[in-house]
Amino acid sequence: MSDSPLESTEFESSTNTPTMESTQNPDVFITTDNEEVDAVATASVEHVDATNNEEPTPFTRRKRKKTSGVWEHLWMLKLHDGIDLCECSHCGEKFKKMKYGTTTPLHRHIGDCPKLKVVNRGQLSLKVQPGKSDYLSMVRNWKYDNAKMREVISHMIMVHELPFNFVEYGLFNVVMKEANPGFNKISRASVKQDCISSYEIRKKRVQKLLDSVKRVSITTDMWTSNQNIHYMVVTCHFVDSDFKLHKRILSFVDVPPPYSGVCIYDSLFKCLKEWNIETKVVTLTVDNAKTNDVVARKLMEILNLQKKLDVGGKLFYVRCCAHILNLLVHDGLGEIEDIIHNVRESVKHVNASPCRLHIFSELAKQLSMPKKHLILDVSTRWNATYAMLSTALEFKEVFVNYADRGEEDWKKVEEVCSFLALFNEATKIISDEEKFDKYWGTCNLLISIGAILDPRYKMKLLEFSFHTIYSNNEASREMQIVRCILYELYQEYVEVHKATNVVSSTDGSQSVSIGGTSKSSVSSLFSQFGKGVLIGEPGVYFDALGWWKENNLKFNILSKMAIDILAIPVTTVASESSFSAGGRVIDPHRSSLGTKIVDMLVCGADWYRQYYGLEKNKNKQNEYIMHVELP
């Protein structure tokens, strides 16, 4: 998208914009060179000042406030004989006041005033814009614009999750006035409307981007705010024509009760319908809740009727692997709950008194411990528990000298840290096969095909993993299932490719006939994945989508299939991360915000964060961990 840094003119002030065309009006009395009127007007300045400075009495009729924008550029003069004149503050031209207070002629003059045009044009300043390197920069003309400033401030309010009354803070206005004296104060009501305008502008851009893609993957999850309102977030994932992966929050809406699978499905389908992508959804990633089974089944039934799903919907329903892993780890930690409780209480005991903390710190210094803090976890976060245990394990000798703790407990802590550190160790140690099979049975195909389409792994990783997980016979059977699904998926892409009026195509060494896929293409397809893998440089990030983009001409059909599969999310982390933002937006001090305003703030923050290339504050990911600093 070739967006300008500031996208709209809806924030432009109307005071400098003429409301009517410039035409002559014979009814207006204009004195440009009338020396007599000028002399009278000059002589009556003292009278005008005296009249303006008269203090109104309680019985004086209050004058109606002037609301027209012309009075920012003209003022009133009252002569001795009672004649009222309007004088332009820029060119000094005088006008006779109309009988009924009509301001149309005055508006016409504001549009034609030559000196005001010079003021509006202003003197351009030089702006030095940094280039791509430290030695390159670009100098261009620049002029301060209050409308652009209001637009950027509305972006800042949404991205940084600030309250609307932030623009009314005293020192904020002092800083803005120091930066540019031309800055006009903004009220919280105005900045709220500016945020709504920015949201609507960006929503059109996102809609235009979604209209340009043919396939999207959806993740969704539920969250209850401190208002006791159930919100549903819908996140869209897709790859554009430039092989770039995108993620956009489409909706953050409240779901009305009852919170059944049918109600959640209705809210989800309404969101998809609003964005016109109800026929483009190829996968749905949700957590392990039972209501999500109903949502996935009903949505898959509709898409299957339209024949929009790959391989008959076998890859449509994706269970969040992070959620399954969280359940497995919590079940495993339940087996050693007493040991975790002892470690947690030991950290609390040290932190409860400055004297104890000092003694613990002195012991750590005597033993030359490099770490300077302990960690206290939140019991509902297993990753925080792992951080607490691993840090306590480093202070093992200090705890032994501080309080006699059995070696057996520390051995168990070492074992727990070893399997929490690696995912494959967790799946070996935790023995809840029912949950593992429920996840692996449905997502096995998607993860397997995704691994095959990664040029670093191909079939090699699959063969190694299946022979590790299953017996030899089961591994061979599972490998054959993956091969069949992969071939069926590839054949569907071949049919789509031929439907675009392409008579013949060549995808690497594969030969594709007009009537269908020949037998040689099947062997060529799997021989391609059976060849040697790509060896990447150690420590260098590998972009799989970038690799397929570079080899797009060589593997025309296969590259399209690869980017569609690799764009499918296997976790709902993208949706759950918006709940943290929602919790900060709807804090106890802003709990009266309406659901539509919350939707606007959360979605707008995500869109403009992408627009400016900003990332979420990574320090917030450790907000569930309390660091106990040693003196």
Secondary structure, DSSP 8 states (H G I E B T S, - for coil): ----SS--STT--STTS-SS-----TTS-EESS-HHHHHHHHHTHHHHHHHHT----TTS--------GGGGTEEEEE-TTS-EEEEETTT--EEE--TT---HHHHHHHHH-HHHHHHHH---EEEEEE-SSTT-EEEEEE---HHHHHHHHHHHHHHTT--GGGGG-HHHHHHHHHH-TT-----HHHHHHHHHHHHHHHHHHHHHHHHT-S-EEEEEEEEE-TTS-EEEEEEEEEE-TTS-EEEEEEEEEE--SS--HHHHHHHHHHHHHHTT-TTTEEEEEE-S-HHHHHHHHHHHHHHHHTT-SGGGGTTTEEE-HHHHHHHHHHHHHHTTHHHHHHHHHHHHHHHT-HHHHHHHHHHHHHTT----EEEE--TT-HHHHHHHHHHHHHTHHHHHHHS---HHHHHHHHHHHHHHH-HHHHHHH---HHHHHHHHHHHHHHHHHHHHTSTTTHHHHHHHHHHHHS-HHHHHHHHHHHHHHHHHHHHHHHHHHHHTT-S--EETTEEB-SSSB-HHHHHHHHHHHHS------TTS---HHHHHHHTTTTSHHHHHHHHHHHTS-SSSHHHHHHHHHHHHHT-GGGTT--HHHHHHHHHHHHHHHHHTT----GGGGGTT-EEEE--
